[in-house]
Amino acid sequence: MAEAPARVVSMNLCADQYALLLAGPGQLVSVSHVSRDTVASPYAALAAEVPVNHGGAEEIWLLRPDLVLAHEWSDTRVLAILRRLGIDVLQIPVPEAIAEIPDTVRAYGDALGQSATAELLATAFEQRLADLEFRAAALPPGKTATLYGANGYSAGMTGMAGDILRHAGLLPAGGALFAGGSVPLETLVMEAPDMIITGARYAGWSRSEALLDHPVFDALPAARRLSGPAWACGTPRVLDAVEALLAVREAS
Amino acid sequence: MSYRLELLLGAGVILALAGSLLIGPAGLLPAESFAALLSGEGPAGLVMREIRLPRAILGALVGAALGLSGAALQGYLRNPLAEPGLIGVTGAASLGAVIALQTGLAAAFTLGLPLAALAGALAAVLLILALAGPRGAALTLILAGIAISALAGAFTALVLNLSPNPYATYEMVFWMMGSLANRSFTHVWLAAPFVVVGGAVLLSLGRSLDALALGEDAAESMGVRLSRLRLALVLGVASSVGAATAVAGGIGFVGLVVPHLLRRAVGSRPSRLLGASALGGALLVLLADIAVRLILPEKDLKLGVLMAIIGAPLFLHLVYRTRRELG
């Protein structure tokens, strides 16, 4: 890309992360309000200084952006309005596997006119990935794991979550847990994975999350780990998630 | 007088309890299931003891509470439309429960949740009785019920929207539709004492309600103290519906459908209708909860959806008949 856009607005959590990582000084005008949420946002610390938006067309327009970064599933009505107003809107797909992350970094680098920074980041990522794969290969195989979060939601193992587990040398649990979606507690108990990874709690109380306090969990032999923001969005921080799992497994 | 109806309903409840224990996504065979229930061994034992057993017990408790409360309210108001869900008692109980959960009251002390739901239900019953009057005229009753339900629902949504938690929308569906999925013995122990005490109070009102069916003057001349009857009714309904709603969400129509179906079979005697409706309510909710698991096992179909599909047409029928009677 020839010229770097001067005013960039990101309106989605996942796009926020890459923009926060790669944008030059003053280039990033605004990110989505979720990017400051320490439970969901991998680079929440970087978002503290950047003003936030709530994804409304009028709000974004008033920021006078040259480039808007959005998700594939961002509100199409908002994006249509922005495009009609002559603003560039870019929807770079969220990576579905760890191997896709370096190219996603490079794609955002090109879009922001920060290709050199992106290349450095991508290369460092590939180096760290190679180191972690080496460590994972040394671990005993055959241990199963699954994600199981609020509402019994399993992220499914075909996407990034399964890839994180595999890179930590873990075998994704089978059946409905593998397919993903809301999985009944019964199914989880019968599948009996060696490790269950649940989400960190949000503020306030919810029945959805209270499911994870069900007494049956205390009776299960599975080890329980918390996921965390590193698992979200397929950013370079997924390697933090892999490394944390590896550390647990190496210690046991 | 023969108790064939009660025996039949009781047998139905026992069969439905067994069915509820046998059906679930784990796909255990009946023999395996009962063996696992008795031994408590392995994953199957956990499924039976920690997941299916509390669900079945709660289904029976909640259904009995709702059926019995419906029958008692209808007997007192002498109006077949009086139903905890329709007249806003369930909605207000939900509101109480949601406030307790969101303010941390429920976490701070064990009985916070059922007591808050009870308080909500209590407020709604008192309001309904004050508005609809002792004779419970159909129109005032339903209008007051709609207003209380709408207000309670709106405040429930508001409280949930103010919560910083991103799952608020799921919560609203639960509090409006109800569900027994993933309940545990914690919930059984929370609700059971209140349902049992409230239910016992309501069952003890049978003779007074029989007398009241002859009119207030006749009842008083037969020694029924109306103010005391009213107090017992209010506390009994609030306690049982409040506790049931606190753990299972807002399940509607049970208190409407069950007494309606059983009224003729008990010869329209309010006292007999109470016990029969408790059994019938337990049976209906257990069957609905089994159906929820059979129709869309993976989707957590809400109980209230099924109850409304069964109950709403019946309600329309009652409205139609009431209109005709009003001329």
Interface residues (C-beta under 8 A of the other chain):
Chain A: A150 N151 G152 A176 G181 S182 V183 P184 L185 E186 T187 V189 M190 A192 Y202 A203 G204 W205 S206 R207 S208 E209 L211 H214 P215 V216 A219 L220
Chain B: G24 P25 A26 P43 A44 L46 V47 E50 I51 R52 L101 Q102 G104 A106 A107 S163 P164 N165 P166 Y167 A168 Y170 E171 F174 A181 N182 S184 F185 T186 P297 E298 K299 D300
